[in-house]
Amino acid sequence: MENKPSITHVILTGGVGSRLWPLSRKSQPKQYLDLFDGKSLFEMTVERNRNVANKIMVVGNIDNCHLSRKVMEKSNTAYIDIIESTPRNTAAAIAFAAFASHPDDILIVTPSDHIIDEMENYEAAIQEAVEKASKGYIVTFGIVPTKPEIGYGYIERKGDDVISFREKPNQVTAKDFIAKGNFLWNSGMFCFKAGVFLDELQSFQPDVYEKSKIAWASNNNGTLDLQLSLEIPSISIDYAVMERSKKIKVVPSTFIWSDLGSFESVYEYLVSTGHSVDKNGNMVIGTDNYTAFVGLKNTIFVYTETANLILQKDSSQDVKNIYNQLERENPDLLN
C-alpha cells in the first residue's frame, strides 16, 4: 500500500494590513481582528485546513507570535512555531518552513488574512495541487476572476501552464485581462515539496538560500537570530522562484476568495454577511453609535478609540497613503 505524503499547512502571518488602518495596527494586524462572527482571519485559516493537512507550521515575527500563540492555545492546536526576528519577505519565510521539513513533505503555504468560502471547491483545488506537487511541480492557486480588480496581481495561463505573472493592473488593463479570459487572480497561495522549493531557490537565489540555511541552523526553538537574519536578502517568493522556475503549474480555482486587502473588499464581505448599510450604500464599522450620513453615497465610516477614518468605498486603495504619512508624522497612531 502506497504511503500518503505528509502534508504541512504553512501559515504566513507577517503582514500589517496597512490598507485597513485604523482597524489594523502593528500591535493588532488585520489577521487577528475578531471581525468575522467573533473569529479572526487567522483562526479561520487554521480551521479550514485541518482536514487537508496533518501538521501546522506558523511563520510569524517577534511582534505578533504571541497573538498566534493565543489563538492556537485557545483551540488546543499543536503546531511548529517559526519566529522571525526581523521581516525578510516571503522567500526567506517559506525557506525556513522548508528547512524545518523533510524534503518530501508537501507544504501548503497560505497567508493568514484571507477569506475563503465554498469549501468543496477549495478542498478540490487543494487535492489537485497536492497531486501536482507530489509529481515535483511548484503549484500556485489562481482564482477565476469575477470582475476587473485592480487590487490583485494576475496569472496569465494556458491550461495549467503559467505564461506570466502580472503586477496589479490599472482599470483599463484589468478589463483587458478579463476580456481575454485566460487570466486568474494571483492568490498568493502555493503547494510544493519542501525539497523541490529549496532546490529552485538555491538555483535562482543562492544568496537567499545560503543565508536562510545558516540562520535556520542557528535557530533557538524556532526563533531566528537577528544578526544572521539581517544578512538575508529581502525578496518575495514571486520574484525569487515563481517568475523564474520551469516547474510552475497553476490550479484554476472557483472557490470564493478575497485577500481583504482594502476596505472595499471588507465592505463587500460584510454586506454578504448581513452587515447593515443605509439606502445610499453607506456603512459604519467599529461602533454601534447612531451615525447619520448626509449627502454621501458609498461612504465607509471606521471608528476606533484613537482614530477614525471616513472614505469613499472606491478610494480604498488610497488608505495606504495615510498609513505612510502617519509613519513619518505620527507613528504612535499605527500601534
Buried (B, 14 or more C-beta within 10 A) or exposed (E): EEEEBBBBBBBBBBBBBBBBBBBBBBEBBBBBBEBBEEBBBBBBBBEBBEEBBEBBBBBBBBBBBEBBBEBBEEEEBEBBBBBBBBBBBBBBBBBBBBBBBEEEBBBBBBBBBBBBEBEEBBBBBBEBBBBBBBEEBBBBBBBBBEEBBBBBBBBBBEEBEBEEBBEBBEEEBBBEBBEEEEBBBBBBBBBBBBBBBBBBBBEBBEEBBBBBBBBBEEBEEBBBBEEBBEBBBBBBBBBBBBBEBEBBBBBBBEBBBBBBBBBBBBBBBBEEEEBEBBEEBBBBBBEEEEEEBEEBEBBBBBBBEEBEBEBBBEBBBEBBEBBEEBEEEEEEBBE
